[in-house]
């Protein structure tokens, strides 16, 4: 499905069907501006976004720890993205018959 330029990232997420792949207890990592927490609540899925600093001047101890935890997990995500790009996994169409082995 193609989406027009006027559709938001949240709407693409909702329409894509990817939320239906989530299971209760899963956790989704997103950037600060991609707050889909209300969409994930329906699935009993946690949203992990870095805390906002706002006008406080510095993070609380709890927010600082959460930021460090998310950053350490994000390293693994960045590595996976780099691997996909490096090996050109999705440079062409992926046949539907191979989708069952994508997670392997």
C-alpha positions as CSV (number, residue, x, y, z in Angstrom):
1,X,0.0,0.0,0.0
2,X,1.3,3.5,-0.8
3,X,0.6,6.4,1.4
4,X,0.2,10.0,0.4
5,X,2.6,12.7,1.6
6,X,-0.1,14.0,4.0
7,X,-0.3,10.9,6.2
8,X,1.4,11.0,9.6
9,X,3.8,8.3,10.9
10,X,1.2,7.4,13.5
11,X,-1.4,6.8,10.9
12,X,0.9,4.7,8.8
13,X,1.7,2.6,11.9
14,X,-2.0,2.2,12.6
15,X,-2.8,1.2,9.0
16,X,0.2,-1.0,8.3
17,X,-1.0,-3.9,10.5
18,X,2.3,-4.0,12.4
19,X,0.6,-3.4,15.7
20,X,-1.3,-6.7,15.2
21,X,2.1,-8.5,15.4
22,X,2.7,-7.3,18.9
23,X,1.9,-9.5,22.0
24,X,1.0,-8.4,25.5
25,X,4.2,-7.7,27.4
26,X,6.2,-6.6,24.4
27,X,8.1,-3.4,24.4
28,X,8.5,-0.9,21.6
29,X,11.4,1.6,21.4
30,X,10.7,4.9,19.6
31,X,12.1,8.4,19.3
32,X,10.8,11.2,21.5
33,X,8.5,12.6,18.8
34,X,6.9,9.3,18.0
35,X,4.5,9.0,20.9
36,X,2.2,6.0,20.1
37,X,1.7,5.0,23.7
38,X,-2.0,5.3,23.5
39,X,-2.1,3.0,20.5
40,X,0.1,0.4,22.3
41,X,-2.0,0.4,25.5
42,X,-4.7,-1.5,23.6
43,X,-2.2,-4.3,23.1
44,X,-0.8,-4.1,26.6
45,X,2.6,-3.1,25.1
46,X,5.1,-0.8,26.7
47,X,6.5,2.3,24.9
48,X,10.1,3.2,25.6
49,X,11.1,6.7,24.6
50,X,13.9,8.7,26.1
51,X,12.7,11.1,28.8
52,X,12.1,14.8,27.8
53,X,14.4,17.3,29.6
54,X,12.0,20.2,29.3
55,X,12.9,23.2,31.6
56,X,14.4,21.2,34.5
57,X,18.0,21.9,33.5
58,X,19.0,18.3,34.2
59,X,17.5,14.8,34.3
60,X,16.3,13.2,37.6
61,X,18.3,10.2,38.7
62,X,15.4,8.0,37.4
63,X,15.3,9.7,34.0
64,X,19.0,9.5,33.7
65,X,19.0,5.8,34.3
66,X,16.1,5.3,31.8
67,X,18.1,7.2,29.2
68,X,21.2,5.1,29.8
69,X,19.1,1.9,29.5
70,X,17.4,2.9,26.3
71,X,20.8,4.0,24.8
72,X,22.4,0.6,25.6
73,X,19.5,-1.2,23.9
74,X,19.5,1.2,21.0
75,X,23.0,0.1,20.2
76,X,21.6,-3.3,19.3
77,X,18.9,-1.8,17.1
78,X,21.5,0.4,15.3
79,X,23.7,-2.7,14.7
80,X,20.8,-4.6,13.2
81,X,19.9,-1.7,10.9
82,X,23.5,-1.4,9.8
83,X,23.6,-5.1,9.0
84,X,20.4,-4.9,6.9
85,X,21.9,-2.0,5.0
86,X,25.4,-3.6,4.7
87,X,24.1,-6.9,3.3
88,X,21.4,-5.3,1.2
89,X,18.7,-7.6,2.6
90,X,15.8,-5.5,1.3
91,X,17.2,-3.9,-1.8
92,X,14.7,-5.9,-3.8
93,X,11.3,-7.4,-3.2
94,X,11.0,-10.1,-0.6
95,X,9.0,-13.0,-2.0
96,X,6.0,-13.9,0.3
97,X,7.2,-17.5,0.3
98,X,10.3,-16.5,2.3
99,X,8.6,-14.4,4.9
100,X,8.4,-17.3,7.3
101,X,12.2,-17.4,7.5
102,X,12.8,-13.6,7.9
103,X,13.1,-14.0,11.7
104,X,15.8,-16.6,11.4
